[in-house]
Amino acid sequence: MGAWLIQPYFMQHSPRENLRALRALRGEIDLFAVGSEMGRQNIRTQFELEVYQMGFEASMRIFELSKAFPPEERYALTDQVRRSSRAVCANLAEAWRKRRYPAAFINKLSDSEAEAAETQVWLQYAVACTYIDPETGRDLFRAYDQIIGKLVRMSKTPDQWRI
């Protein structure tokens, strides 16, 4: 199947839906199977982790919202909130590749958790400066609370993720 047939689908759907469709095309999963996740033992890349997908989706939402921030914030709030929100997934990807070493895995998960908490601080500033509306800020703050919770749970059980 040519990439030109797949591209429009991916542009119109969430990262989670895109991943399911891609895995179905590869024959890895039954697209019509009942149930949310296939289990940890079947997760092969960080892209398949729900926490990664949540982080990616939230960072893309922040990117879109931050396009409307004033120009004077370009090298301050705009840059900081974009960088920290993206670093959540970047550090998670590093953690995933270091999961055979529990201490390194936990360390990178901790870095990811810290970036998520930093993103919450920048979101608080964005709401206080009226760059984003309070409801949107609350939604994103809650999303990062969920991300932090998942990261903490992963770091408490490193042996479950070990290869």
C-alpha positions in Angstrom: 0.0 0.0 0.0 1.5 3.3 -1.0 2.2 6.0 1.5 0.0 8.4 -0.4 -3.0 6.3 0.6 -2.1 6.2 4.3 -1.1 9.9 4.7 -4.6 11.4 4.7 -5.8 9.0 7.4 -2.9 9.9 9.7 -3.4 13.6 9.3 -7.1 13.3 10.4 -6.8 11.0 13.5 -5.2 11.0 16.9 -1.7 9.4 17.5 -3.4 6.4 19.3 -5.8 5.8 16.3 -2.9 6.1 13.9 -0.8 3.6 15.8 -3.7 1.1 15.8 -4.2 1.5 12.1 -0.5 1.1 11.3 -0.3 -2.0 13.5 -3.4 -3.4 11.7 -1.8 -2.7 8.3 1.3 -4.6 9.4 -0.9 -7.5 10.5 0.3 -7.1 14.1 -3.2 -6.7 15.6 -6.8 -7.3 14.7 -8.3 -3.8 14.2 -11.7 -5.1 15.4 -10.4 -6.9 18.5 -12.2 -6.1 21.7 -10.1 -4.5 24.5 -7.9 -1.5 24.9 -4.3 -2.6 25.2 -2.7 -5.9 24.2 -0.5 -6.0 27.4 3.0 -4.9 28.3 4.7 -8.0 26.9 3.6 -7.1 23.4 4.7 -3.5 23.5 7.8 -3.2 21.3 8.4 0.5 20.9 7.8 3.6 23.0 5.3 4.7 20.4 2.9 2.0 21.6 2.9 3.1 25.2 -0.3 4.9 26.2 1.7 7.4 28.2 3.8 8.3 25.2 0.7 8.8 23.0 -0.9 11.0 25.7 2.3 13.0 26.0 2.6 13.4 22.2 -1.0 14.4 21.9 -0.8 17.0 24.7 2.5 18.5 23.3 0.9 18.9 19.9 -2.1 20.6 21.4 0.3 22.9 23.2 2.1 23.6 20.0 -1.1 24.6 18.3 -2.2 26.8 21.2 1.2 28.5 21.5 1.1 29.7 17.9 -1.3 32.4 19.2 1.0 33.6 22.0 2.3 37.2 21.5 5.6 37.7 19.7 7.3 39.0 22.8 6.9 35.5 24.3 8.6 33.8 21.4 11.9 33.2 23.3 10.3 32.9 26.7 7.1 31.2 27.5 6.4 29.9 24.0 9.8 28.3 23.7 9.8 26.9 27.3 6.3 25.3 27.2 7.0 23.7 23.8 10.4 22.4 24.8 9.3 20.9 28.1 6.2 19.3 26.6 8.2 17.7 23.9 10.9 16.6 26.3 8.3 14.4 28.1 8.2 12.0 25.1 11.9 12.4 24.3 12.9 11.3 27.8 10.4 8.5 27.7 11.9 7.3 24.4 15.3 7.3 26.1 13.9 5.5 29.1 12.4 2.8 26.9 15.8 2.1 25.3 17.4 1.9 28.7 14.9 -0.4 30.3 17.3 -3.3 30.6 19.1 -1.2 33.2 16.5 -0.5 36.0 18.4 2.5 37.5 18.9 4.2 34.1 15.3 3.4 33.2 14.0 5.0 36.4 16.3 8.0 36.0 15.0 8.8 32.5 11.4 8.2 33.6 12.1 10.7 36.4 13.4 13.2 33.9 10.2 12.7 31.8 8.1 13.2 35.0 10.1 16.4 35.8 9.5 17.8 32.3 5.7 17.1 32.6 5.7 19.0 35.9 7.6 21.8 34.3 5.0 21.9 31.5 2.3 22.3 34.1 4.1 25.4 35.5 4.3 27.0 32.0 0.6 26.2 31.5 -0.2 28.0 34.7 1.7 31.0 33.4 -0.1 30.9 30.1 -3.5 30.9 31.8 -2.4 33.7 34.2 -1.2 35.8 31.2 -4.5 35.0 29.4 -2.8 33.4 26.5 -5.0 30.3 26.9 -8.4 30.1 28.4 -8.7 28.6 31.9 -10.8 25.6 30.8 -8.2 24.6 28.2 -5.5 25.1 30.8 -7.3 22.9 33.2 -7.7 20.2 30.6 -4.0 20.2 29.7 -3.0 20.3 33.4 -5.2 17.3 34.0 -3.7 15.5 31.1 -0.2 16.1 32.5 -1.4 14.9 35.9 -2.4 11.6 34.2 0.9 11.4 32.4 2.9 12.0 35.6 0.8 9.3 37.3 1.6 6.7 34.6 5.3 7.6 34.7 5.4 7.2 38.4 3.7 3.8 38.1 6.2 2.7 35.5 9.1 3.8 37.7 7.7 1.9 40.6 7.7 -1.4 38.6 10.8 -1.3 36.4 11.1 -5.1 36.4 7.8 -5.4 34.5 9.3 -3.4 31.7 12.7 -5.0 31.6 13.9 -6.8 28.5 
